[in-house]
Amino acid sequence: MTWLSTTTKATVGVKAAQGLAKRPALAKLTFRVSKPLLKRRARQSAEQLADTARTLATIVAIYGPLVGQELGLVEAPKPRRTAPCIAAGSVIGASAVYFLEPQYGRERREQLLRLVS
């Protein structure tokens, strides 16, 4: 309502208040009509606030640790050496397949026992 001046808005507000004071039934009707509108607006603003908070929480969860490391507040995690674990897993898996194969696995296990003993 930028097209109305401040004084005009004040005058209209005062006259509306006077009219509602003279007719209480009209005030009650106005409240009944405006109540659902006010509820809807409050619900919409609450939903917008929740969306904003959810977005902010996601940003903090993703970029918080990175910013902490860059500022020196938190130590960077040590790099893990995964190659030995992968190699050990590959050897265990290959030997399991080799010795537990249904067709030739029994012969291979017996041959290994002969070599060890």
Residue pairs with C-beta under 8 A, 6 or more apart in sequence:
1 9
4 12
19 26
20 26
20 27
20 30
21 27
65 74
68 74
69 75
69 76
98 105
98 108
99 105
99 108
99 109
99 112
101 108
